[in-house]
């Protein structure tokens, strides 16, 4: 058994700690902040409470498996999962409204036909059948196995039928146009590129598995907030024997004899380790923690420069008086021009130029009907998110300076105005608001530029260039949203499973090699 240090107590780091501790390793988790959960955060004030990261759980089987593998109690013994139904209330710029039920193919077909016309539901379900085939082809060699760069793609290429199914040469936008005639359905599909921080015009067709997963396995909420999931995984890690240290800021990776040998903390203390598992942002890891002289650092940073960073998000936490009749858990207000939105966020497209705040953004609103989020039954806590460029104050070609005086408040006012123009005017009900910019996300979680998912999926090879779970530096492993297989609650859980399996296959982790 080995001494393992996990850098970061995000969900991926905690899941890795639970699995490794349950396997008998001596695990210490070092978290720079005072709380666990990483991007799965929580903000409370005056009786209001807000999830500040993900607002729904998909593919809960990943965490059911984690709890089954690490103890004698099930996931549902620790968290209260409830289905979100309807899953989403989509409102389009032309006034069309589409409410999609949870876990119902027939209900989805009926809702689409009612809102968009006969046949719309069948078109969407045909696309979902294609997505199901993509899921079946890619799940084992890609999502649940270590990333092996071009070799992973080669595995898919050996069977011509599988390669045609995945169609890595097609973008998500292009795949949608082959199946969907209705512009509303095309817009709906485009939105799922943002689940990986990407642009649907450049993201791969394989991202059609995202709505498939959501509709096949359901959309779930954790009563008390999604942060309860992070707390439950933390508790399981501790019960399995892991030591979780908050306010333990890792400032450097210790490298000896060409392999990771521990970490150095801000107070000067050194924690020796046979294995280091990083749940830090991959760019921050290689740029700030791995010593300059390590050749693997240069190779890793060169690889990260080959892919586009993911988009970020601009968040409003709104404490409101009164209740909103007919409001659903999730509401999405689409703008009139999605392409203009992605052009602005990434600084590309027909309006090529520097990234900039989106003038007419798609607005995502999450309002759980949960007493834990409000001081009384005559109040509501709204989480509002719009896509945003990253925080890059010193390079206007890569992002914007979200700390520029007045910018955040001006843009918050603009977002509220956009919401009002689309039928959700809450400006006279706001008791107070908390504004979270990409700069705040960077400060809170050390995600470079406030990128939500590390790197985007922009480009046919982007997913294969994502930082691998087994680092080029022996003894160093990566989990979390910026590593393979990607961001989002299910995938960070899978990253932890992959790393635990890698260490298990390596025999004695004290001599583990890539």
Secondary structure, 3 states (H helix, E strand, C coil): CCEEEEECCEHHHHHHHHHHHHCCCEEEEECCCCCCECCCCEEEECCEEEECCCCCECCCHHHHHHHHHHCCCCHHHCCCEEECCCCEEEECCCCCEEEECCCCHHHHHHHHHHHHCCCHHHHHHHHHHHHHHHHHHHHHHHHCCCCCCHHHHHHHHCCHHHHHHHCCCCEHHHHHHHHCCCHHHHHHHHHHHHHHCCCCCCEEHHHHHHHHHHHHHCCEEECCCCHHHHHHHHHHHHHCCCEEECCCCEEEEEEECCEEEEEEECCCCEEECCEEEECCCHHHHHHHHCCCCCHHHHHHHHHHCCCCECCEEEEEEEEEECCCCCCCCEEEECCCCHHHHHHHHHCCHHHCCCCCCCCCCCEEEECCCCHHHCCCCCEEEEEEEEEECCECCCCCCCCECCCCCCHHHHHHHHHHHHHHHCCCCCHHHEEEEEEECHHHHHHHHCCHHHCCCCECCECCCHHHHCECCECCCECEEECCCCECCCCCHHHHHHHHHHHHHHHHHCCCHHHCCC
